[in-house]
Amino acid sequence: MTHAELLDFAKLREICATIAERTGCDVAIMGQEGKIIASSHSESIGLIHPGAALIMDAQVDRFDVTEELARESAVMHEG
């Protein structure tokens, strides 16, 4: 069984929504290659997050999304 088959995507989306509601912060969970598998922004699900893609490829250890990067991206949000 693959990792994707083991994940409860509806539960992950619920977790993202709950955390976002309680904190006022955007929340996303990324899978392989930086693909967004759950998010408090449902329109982002299925898209590739460029920063997460770099992390998942071991090119960087962390990725901060600046206001400028967020403004230029249809996927990334500041923070």
Buried (B, 14 or more C-beta within 10 A) or exposed (E): EEEEEEBEEEEBBEBBBEBBEEEEEBBBBBBEEBBBBBBBBEEBBEBBBBBBBBBBEEEEEEBEBEEEBBEEBEBBBEE
